[in-house]
Amino acid sequence: MSESTTEHACELAAATLVQALREWTGPALADLTGFPQLATAATALETARLEAVELLADCRLAVGRAEESIADLAAGVAAHPLREPLTARLMTALAAAGRRSEALTAYQDIRRLLADELGVYPSPELADVHTGLLRQDDAHADGRASEPRGPLTNLPRTLTSFVGRDTEVGTISRLLEDSALVTLTGPGGTGKTRLALETAARLSGGHPDGVWLVELGAVAGPARLGGAVLGALAPLGALGIPGGGRSGADGADDTEGDSAAAVAQALADRRALLVIDNCEHLIDAVAALVHTILERCPGIRILATSREPLDVPGERLLPVRPLPPAPAEADADPRRALGSAAVCLFADRAAQSRPGASSMSAATLRA
């Protein structure tokens, strides 16, 4: 379809939507409020009206008439302040009309409202609009290429196979779609770190600014936490991230407030996944840092491992338990053990450390 044909279609659609919206004179079924059974129908009609307002904004944006939709979108946001698609279009229209500061204010308003009333973070759609506004300014300011350069992960290369946790990987992936923070909890030795690393590796393609592992096991105290995070993010210095070379990354002490602010500044306009491993000995400091990151950095997702929850608003927990042992019936019939994930893992590691040590290969046990 040619550009002129597309513009004509958008203009025609806009005219039709304007006419349809003029027919709307007030709340749906307002004169039938005494019939509770009609409430669902009234809600559906109001939703359809809002979708028409959003579609009209899309049409006007497509033909360079963004400013014509600002008043309608602003009225819609005032009446439905938690409807994210309306705010996303209002932000886009304001930015297209040269009113960027108002667009950013609209984002901050709904971000606070979502946190206060629902305990959630902005949707990916809304976060993308916000991130796009920030990146446009960055691109104009320093001429950075739109495509990132350099390494996009510091995840270690795995030298062992991954056994028996594919269901948990799928669960974590789904949780991260809906929540900005997922914490894997459980006692030491249950496999939290391995599960987090495997999940992060599989999700790496969905995060334009990479997947980054922050290992806290060797971090001695809260004052060094921010430096550890910035140190893990140091490769992003090649992409123009501020603070990547901060001195705290080498272990020097820093105040927690300054460190949190530096990390948040570094990640403010990024879309990345952080894997923060072994949080339990710094639980309060990690919780405060994570809260700051998620509050100020809408494009960041965090997958944490800890023996206890972080207790940050919006946190989703997934307890990680040891792999189930072979069933009791295996004592009488060893073949019943072949489907056990724990047995498969044992045989796999035995075969890797001493080939031939097991009478049955890991491949046979998985069959």
C-alpha positions in Angstrom: 0.0 0.0 0.0 1.5 3.4 -1.0 2.0 6.2 1.5 -0.7 8.3 0.0 -3.2 5.4 0.1 -2.3 4.8 3.8 -2.8 8.4 4.7 -6.1 8.5 2.9 -7.2 5.4 4.8 -6.2 7.0 8.1 -8.0 10.2 7.3 -11.2 8.3 6.4 -11.0 6.2 9.5 -10.4 9.3 11.6 -13.5 11.0 10.1 -15.6 7.9 10.8 -14.4 7.7 14.4 -15.0 11.4 15.0 -18.6 11.0 13.8 -19.1 7.9 15.9 -17.7 9.5 19.1 -20.0 12.5 18.6 -23.0 10.2 19.0 -21.8 9.4 22.5 -23.7 11.7 24.8 -22.9 10.3 28.2 -22.3 7.2 30.2 -23.6 4.0 28.6 -27.1 3.0 29.7 -27.1 5.8 32.3 -30.9 5.8 32.4 -31.0 2.1 33.3 -28.8 2.1 36.4 -31.5 0.4 38.3 -30.8 -2.9 36.4 -27.6 -4.4 37.8 -27.7 -7.1 35.2 -26.9 -4.4 32.6 -23.7 -3.3 34.3 -21.5 -5.7 32.3 -23.0 -4.4 29.0 -22.4 -0.8 30.1 -18.8 -1.6 31.0 -18.2 -3.2 27.6 -19.7 -0.2 25.8 -17.5 2.2 27.7 -14.4 0.1 26.9 -15.4 0.2 23.2 -15.6 4.0 23.4 -12.2 4.2 25.0 -10.8 1.9 22.3 -12.3 4.2 19.7 -10.6 7.2 21.3 -7.3 5.4 21.2 -7.8 4.3 17.6 -8.6 7.9 16.6 -5.4 9.0 18.2 -3.4 6.3 16.3 -4.9 7.6 13.0 -4.1 11.2 13.7 -0.6 10.3 14.8 -0.1 8.4 11.5 -0.9 11.5 9.5 0.9 14.1 11.6 -2.1 15.5 13.4 -1.1 14.5 17.0 -2.2 17.7 18.6 -5.8 17.2 17.6 -6.1 14.2 19.9 -4.4 15.6 23.0 -7.6 17.1 24.6 -9.6 13.9 24.1 -6.8 11.7 25.4 -6.3 14.0 28.4 -10.0 13.8 29.2 -9.9 10.0 28.9 -6.9 9.8 31.2 -8.6 12.0 33.8 -11.6 9.8 33.8 -9.7 6.5 33.6 -6.3 7.2 35.2 -5.2 3.6 35.4 -5.9 2.8 31.7 -2.3 2.5 30.4 -3.1 2.4 26.6 -4.7 5.9 27.0 -1.7 7.3 28.8 0.7 5.7 26.3 -1.1 7.5 23.4 -1.3 10.7 25.4 2.5 10.6 26.0 3.1 9.9 22.3 0.8 12.7 21.1 2.4 15.2 23.6 5.9 14.3 22.5 4.9 14.5 18.8 3.5 18.0 19.5 6.8 19.1 21.1 5.5 18.9 24.6 8.0 16.3 25.9 8.1 17.4 29.5 4.3 17.0 29.8 4.6 13.5 28.3 7.2 12.5 30.9 5.0 14.0 33.7 2.1 11.9 32.4 4.3 8.8 32.8 5.4 9.7 36.3 1.8 10.3 37.3 0.5 6.9 36.2 3.6 5.1 37.5 3.0 6.4 41.0 -0.7 5.7 40.7 -0.1 2.1 39.6 2.3 1.5 42.5 0.1 3.2 45.1 -3.3 1.6 44.1 -2.4 -1.7 42.5 1.2 -2.4 43.7 2.4 -3.0 40.1 4.8 -1.4 37.7 3.9 0.1 34.3 3.2 -2.4 31.5 5.8 -3.1 28.8 3.8 -1.0 26.3 3.9 2.0 28.5 7.5 1.5 29.6 8.5 1.2 25.9 6.9 4.6 25.1 8.8 6.2 28.1 12.1 4.5 27.1 11.6 5.6 23.5 11.3 9.3 24.6 14.4 9.1 26.7 16.4 7.4 23.9 15.3 9.9 21.3 16.9 12.6 23.5 20.0 10.6 24.0 20.4 10.0 20.3 20.1 13.7 19.5 22.4 14.6 22.3 25.4 12.4 21.7 24.8 10.8 18.2 24.8 7.2 19.5 23.8 4.6 17.0 20.4 3.1 17.6 21.8 -0.4 17.6 23.9 -1.3 20.7 27.5 -2.3 20.3 29.6 -4.5 22.4 28.9 -7.4 24.7 25.3 -7.7 25.9 25.8 -10.2 28.7 28.3 -11.3 31.3 26.6 -14.6 32.1 29.2 -17.3 32.6 29.5 -20.1 30.1 27.8 -23.2 31.5 30.0 -26.3 31.6 27.3 -28.7 32.8 24.0 -29.8 31.3 20.7 -28.5 32.7 18.5 -31.3 34.1 15.0 -31.5 35.4 13.9 -27.9 35.8 12.3 -27.0 32.4 8.9 -26.4 34.1 10.4 -23.9 36.5 12.1 -22.1 33.7 8.8 -21.6 31.9 7.2 -20.5 35.2 9.9 -17.9 35.8 9.7 -16.6 32.2 5.9 -16.1 32.6 6.3 -14.3 35.9 8.9 -11.9 34.5 6.4 -11.0 31.8 4.0 -9.7 34.4 6.3 -8.5 37.2 9.5 -6.5 37.3 10.9 -8.6 40.2 11.0 -12.4 40.6 12.9 -13.9 43.6 13.9 -17.5 43.7 13.9 -18.6 47.4 15.1 -21.7 49.2 17.9 -23.1 51.3 21.4 -23.3 50.0 22.2 -26.1 47.6 18.7 -26.4 46.0 19.9 -25.1 42.6 18.6 -21.5 42.7 21.6 -20.0 40.9 21.8 -22.6 38.2 18.0 -22.2 37.6 18.4 -18.4 37.4 21.3 -18.5 35.0 19.5 -21.0 32.7 16.4 -18.9 32.6 18.3 -15.7 32.0 20.2 -17.2 29.2 17.0 -18.3 27.5 15.5 -14.9 27.9 18.5 -12.9 26.6 17.0 -12.2 23.2 14.1 -10.3 24.8 16.2 -7.6 26.4 17.8 -5.1 24.0 20.3 -3.9 26.6 21.4 -7.3 27.7 21.3 -9.7 30.6 23.7 -9.0 33.5 24.7 -11.2 36.4 25.5 -9.5 39.7 27.2 -12.0 42.1 26.9 -10.9 45.7 28.5 -13.9 47.4 31.9 -12.1 47.8 30.5 -8.7 48.6 31.5 -8.0 52.2 28.9 -5.4 53.2 26.1 -3.0 52.2 28.5 -0.1 51.4 30.0 -2.1 48.5 26.7 -3.3 47.0 26.3 -0.4 44.5 29.8 -0.8 43.4 29.3 -4.5 42.7 26.3 -3.8 40.6 28.0 -1.0 38.6 31.0 -3.3 38.2 28.8 -6.0 36.7 27.4 -3.4 34.3 30.8 -2.1 33.3 30.6 -3.6 29.8 27.7 -1.3 29.1 30.2 1.6 29.2 30.8 0.9 25.5 27.1 1.7 24.9 27.1 5.0 26.6 25.8 4.0 30.0 26.8 6.5 32.7 28.6 5.4 35.8 29.9 2.1 34.4 33.4 2.9 35.5 32.5 4.2 39.0 35.3 3.6 41.5 33.0 1.7 43.9 33.1 -1.2 41.4 36.6 -2.2 42.6 35.4 -2.7 46.2 35.8 0.8 47.6 33.1 1.8 50.2 30.4 4.2 49.2 27.2 5.4 50.9 24.2 3.3 50.1 22.1 6.3 49.0 24.7 7.5 46.5 25.2 4.0 45.2 21.5 3.4 44.6 21.2 6.7 42.8 24.2 5.9 40.6 22.8 2.5 39.7 19.4 4.0 38.9 20.9 6.7 36.8 22.9 4.1 34.9 19.8 2.0 34.1 17.1 4.7 33.8 16.5 4.3 30.1 17.6 0.7 29.6 15.7 -2.5 28.9 17.7 -5.2 30.6 17.4 -8.2 32.9 19.5 -8.2 36.0 20.3 -11.5 37.8 21.2 -10.7 41.4 22.5 -13.8 43.0 23.0 -14.6 46.7 21.1 -11.7 48.3 20.5 -13.1 51.8 23.5 -11.7 53.7 22.7 -8.2 52.3 19.0 -8.5 52.3 18.0 -5.1 53.6 20.5 -3.2 51.4 19.5 -5.3 48.3 15.8 -4.7 49.0 16.4 -0.9 49.1 18.5 -0.9 46.0 16.1 -3.1 44.1 13.2 -0.8 45.1 15.1 2.2 43.8 15.9 0.5 40.5 12.4 -0.6 39.9 10.9 2.8 40.9 13.2 4.7 38.5 13.9 2.3 35.7 10.8 1.1 34.0 12.6 -1.1 31.4 14.5 -3.2 34.0 13.5 -6.7 35.1 15.2 -8.4 38.1 15.6 -12.1 38.8 17.0 -12.5 42.3 18.1 -15.5 44.3 17.9 -15.5 48.1 17.2 -17.7 51.1 14.5 -15.2 52.1 12.2 -12.8 50.2 13.3 -9.2 49.5 9.8 -7.9 50.5 9.8 -5.3 47.8 6.4 -4.2 46.5 5.3 -6.2 43.5 7.8 -9.0 44.2 6.8 -12.5 42.9 8.3 -15.5 44.8 9.1 -18.9 43.5 10.3 -21.4 46.1 13.0 -23.7 44.7 13.0 -27.2 46.2 15.4 -30.0 45.7 14.8 -32.3 42.8 12.5 -35.1 43.8 14.2 -38.4 44.6 13.5 -41.7 42.9 10.2 -43.2 44.0 10.1 -45.8 46.8 9.2 -48.4 44.2 12.7 -48.1 42.8 14.1 -50.2 45.7 12.3 -53.2 44.3 12.7 -52.3 40.6 15.7 -50.0 39.8 14.2 -49.3 36.4 11.6 -47.1 38.2 14.4 -44.7 39.0 15.1 -43.9 35.3 12.5 -41.1 35.2 13.7 -39.4 38.3 15.2 -35.9 37.7 17.5 -36.3 40.7 18.8 -39.7 39.4 19.3 -38.2 35.9 21.3 -35.3 37.4 23.5 -37.6 39.5 24.2 -39.9 36.5 24.9 -36.9 34.3 27.4 -35.4 36.7 29.0 -38.8 37.4 29.5 -39.4 33.7 31.1 -35.9 33.2 33.5 -36.3 36.1 34.5 -40.0 35.5 33.3 -41.3 32.1 32.2 -44.9 32.5 31.6 -44.5 36.2 27.9 -45.1 35.8 26.6 -48.4 34.3 24.0 -46.4 32.6 24.7 -43.2 30.7 22.9 -39.9 31.4 21.4 -40.2 27.9 20.0 -43.7 28.8 18.5 -42.3 32.0 16.8 -39.5 30.2 15.2 -41.8 27.7 
